[in-house]
Amino acid sequence: MSLFIVLILFSYFLVCTVSYLFLRKIKYQISYHLGMNLAMTSSGIMGIAIGTLLVYGFPGHYTMITIITTIIAILVGIIFGALVDYQTLLSGVSSGIMSGLMGPMIGMAADIPLVTFCTILLYASFAMLCFSVRS
């Protein structure tokens, strides 16, 4: 079971990293409004997906998982928000805080269909973020 959790978690970070590297190459095409959407969506979906997955996999460690998930979501918000300016960075941080605290709460009621739904939602969200930049 924990190998399953580790593989899915690795895929989350892989998708996030590939999306960031793609967006960093074209960061001068990103407007202020899109930058806020990038920061808030990326930190939000990462916080919810990681929190749900970790609490589902390790239900006895709720407090530590909440702290780790919140820190990861804030860092993702900072990284994606820094593509544009400090206001988008702040939006990413606030979204990361909220989703980092909400994800483990959702994970307390999680089962395989919910984990699968969060995984599909994460992949779809990052795909939409990458395809939303005008060429």
C-alpha positions as CSV (number, residue, x, y, z in Angstrom):
1,M,0.0,0.0,0.0
2,S,2.7,2.5,0.8
3,L,4.5,1.9,-2.5
4,F,1.2,2.9,-4.2
5,I,1.1,6.1,-2.1
6,V,4.8,6.9,-2.9
7,L,4.3,6.4,-6.7
8,I,1.2,8.6,-6.8
9,L,3.0,11.3,-4.7
10,F,6.0,11.1,-7.0
11,S,3.7,11.6,-10.0
12,Y,2.2,14.7,-8.3
13,F,5.6,16.3,-7.9
14,L,6.7,15.2,-11.4
15,V,3.6,16.9,-13.0
16,C,4.1,20.0,-10.9
17,T,7.8,20.2,-11.8
18,V,7.2,19.7,-15.5
19,S,4.5,22.3,-15.5
20,Y,6.7,24.8,-13.7
21,L,9.6,24.3,-16.1
22,F,7.2,24.8,-19.1
23,L,5.7,28.0,-17.6
24,R,9.1,29.4,-16.6
25,K,10.3,29.2,-20.2
26,I,7.3,31.4,-21.3
27,K,6.9,33.5,-18.1
28,Y,7.1,36.8,-20.1
29,Q,3.8,35.8,-21.8
30,I,2.0,35.4,-18.5
31,S,-0.3,38.3,-17.5
32,Y,-1.1,39.4,-14.0
33,H,-4.5,37.7,-14.0
34,L,-3.2,34.4,-15.3
35,G,-0.3,34.6,-12.8
36,M,-2.8,34.7,-10.0
37,N,-4.7,31.8,-11.4
38,L,-1.4,29.9,-11.8
39,A,-0.3,30.5,-8.2
40,M,-3.7,29.8,-6.6
41,T,-4.7,26.8,-8.7
42,S,-1.3,25.1,-8.4
43,S,-1.0,25.5,-4.6
44,G,-4.6,24.7,-4.1
45,I,-4.7,21.5,-6.0
46,M,-1.4,20.3,-4.6
47,G,-2.5,20.9,-1.1
48,I,-5.8,19.1,-1.5
49,A,-4.4,16.2,-3.4
50,I,-1.3,15.6,-1.2
51,G,-3.3,16.0,2.0
52,T,-6.0,13.6,0.8
53,L,-3.5,11.0,-0.3
54,L,-1.3,11.1,2.8
55,V,-4.1,11.0,5.3
56,Y,-5.7,8.1,3.3
57,G,-2.3,6.2,3.4
58,F,-1.3,7.1,6.9
59,P,-4.4,7.8,9.0
60,G,-2.7,7.8,12.4
61,H,-0.4,10.8,11.7
62,Y,-3.0,13.6,11.1
63,T,-1.1,16.5,12.7
64,M,2.2,15.9,11.1
65,I,0.6,15.3,7.7
66,T,-1.3,18.6,8.0
67,I,1.9,20.5,8.8
68,I,3.8,18.9,5.9
69,T,1.0,19.4,3.5
70,T,0.6,23.0,4.4
71,I,4.3,23.7,4.0
72,I,4.4,21.9,0.6
73,A,1.3,23.8,-0.6
74,I,2.8,27.2,0.5
75,L,6.1,26.4,-1.3
76,V,4.3,25.5,-4.5
77,G,2.3,28.8,-4.2
78,I,5.6,30.7,-3.7
79,I,7.3,29.0,-6.6
80,F,4.4,29.5,-9.1
81,G,3.6,33.0,-7.8
82,A,7.2,34.1,-8.2
83,L,6.8,33.7,-12.0
84,V,4.9,37.0,-12.1
85,D,5.3,39.3,-9.1
86,Y,4.9,39.6,-5.3
87,Q,1.1,40.0,-5.4
88,T,0.7,36.7,-7.2
89,L,3.2,35.2,-4.7
90,L,1.0,36.3,-1.9
91,S,-2.1,34.8,-3.5
92,G,-0.2,31.5,-3.9
93,V,0.7,31.6,-0.2
94,S,-2.8,32.3,1.0
95,S,-4.2,29.6,-1.3
96,G,-1.5,27.2,-0.1
97,I,-2.4,27.8,3.6
98,M,-6.1,27.2,3.0
99,S,-5.7,24.0,0.9
100,G,-2.9,22.7,3.1
101,L,-5.3,22.8,6.0
102,M,-8.3,21.5,4.0
103,G,-6.6,18.6,2.2
104,P,-6.0,16.4,5.3
105,M,-9.6,17.1,6.5
106,I,-10.9,15.8,3.2
107,G,-8.6,12.8,3.5
108,M,-10.2,11.8,6.7
109,A,-13.2,10.6,4.7
110,A,-11.2,9.4,1.7
111,D,-11.4,6.1,-0.1
112,I,-9.9,4.9,-3.4
113,P,-12.5,6.7,-5.6
114,L,-11.8,10.0,-3.9
115,V,-8.0,9.6,-4.1
116,T,-8.5,8.7,-7.8
117,F,-10.7,11.8,-8.3
118,C,-8.1,14.1,-6.7
119,T,-5.3,12.6,-8.8
120,I,-7.3,13.1,-12.1
121,L,-8.2,16.6,-10.9
122,L,-4.5,17.4,-10.3
123,Y,-3.4,16.2,-13.7
124,A,-6.2,18.0,-15.4
125,S,-5.6,21.3,-13.5
126,F,-1.9,21.4,-14.4
127,A,-2.7,20.5,-18.0
128,M,-5.2,23.4,-18.2
129,L,-2.6,25.8,-16.6
130,C,0.0,24.9,-19.2
131,F,-2.4,25.2,-22.1
132,S,-4.0,28.5,-20.9
133,V,-1.0,30.6,-21.9
134,R,-1.5,32.3,-25.2
135,S,1.1,31.7,-27.9
